[in-house]
């Protein structure tokens, strides 16, 4: 069975989000300069989740291929941006040694 495009990216994002969740749950609050960056990343994650739900809904209901491709492309771009930003944010959230 062939996996859907974006499967690896989705799995990587899930791993990074879990790490972020753990870090935020165990570490002291982030410094103010990282708080804004964190809010931006979390907002993008919410948008990604909403787009993913729309994509699944349209795919189930038989939406037009053009519309599905547009949403899929937007998701791929958002995933790429998040995959670049989340590791950097996690690195900044690590306590100094």
C-alpha positions in Angstrom: 0.0 0.0 0.0 1.4 3.4 -1.0 1.5 6.1 1.7 0.1 9.5 1.0 2.4 12.3 0.0 3.6 14.2 3.0 3.5 11.2 5.3 7.2 11.6 6.4 6.8 15.3 6.9 3.7 14.8 9.0 5.5 12.2 11.1 8.5 14.5 11.6 6.2 17.3 12.6 4.4 15.1 15.1 7.8 14.1 16.7 8.8 17.8 16.9 5.5 18.9 18.4 5.8 16.2 21.0 9.3 17.4 21.9 8.0 21.0 22.1 5.1 19.9 24.3 7.5 18.0 26.6 9.9 20.9 26.8 7.2 23.4 27.6 5.8 21.1 30.2 9.1 20.6 32.1 11.2 23.7 31.5 10.7 27.1 33.1 8.6 29.5 30.9 10.4 30.7 27.8 12.0 34.1 27.8 9.9 36.9 26.4 11.8 37.1 23.1 11.0 33.4 22.5 7.4 33.7 23.6 6.5 35.6 20.5 8.3 33.1 18.2 6.5 30.3 20.0 3.1 32.0 19.6 3.8 32.3 15.8 4.7 28.7 15.5 1.7 27.6 17.5 -0.6 29.7 15.3 0.9 28.1 12.2 0.3 24.7 13.7 -3.4 25.6 14.2 -3.7 26.8 10.6 -2.0 23.6 9.4 -4.5 21.5 11.4 -7.4 23.5 10.0 -6.1 23.1 6.4 -5.6 19.4 6.9 -9.2 19.0 8.1 -10.5 20.9 5.1 -8.4 18.7 2.8 -9.7 15.5 4.3 -13.3 16.8 4.2 -13.0 17.8 0.5 -11.3 14.5 -0.4 -14.2 12.5 1.3 -16.8 14.6 -0.4 -15.1 14.5 -3.8 -13.9 18.1 -4.1 -12.3 19.3 -7.3 -8.8 18.2 -8.0 -7.7 21.8 -8.5 -9.0 22.8 -5.1 -7.4 19.7 -3.4 -4.1 20.4 -5.0 -4.1 24.0 -3.9 -4.7 23.0 -0.3 -2.2 20.2 -0.5 0.4 22.7 -1.9 -0.3 25.2 0.9 0.1 22.4 3.5 3.4 21.3 1.9 4.7 24.9 2.1 3.6 25.2 5.7 5.1 21.9 6.7 8.4 22.9 5.1 8.4 26.1 7.1 7.5 24.4 10.4 10.2 21.7 9.8 12.7 24.5 9.6 11.4 26.6 12.6 10.6 23.9 15.1 14.1 22.5 15.6 15.5 26.0 16.0 12.8 26.8 18.6 13.5 23.6 20.5 17.2 24.4 20.5 16.5 27.8 22.0 14.2 26.4 24.6 16.9 24.1 26.0 18.2 25.2 29.3 21.8 26.5 29.3 24.4 23.9 30.5 
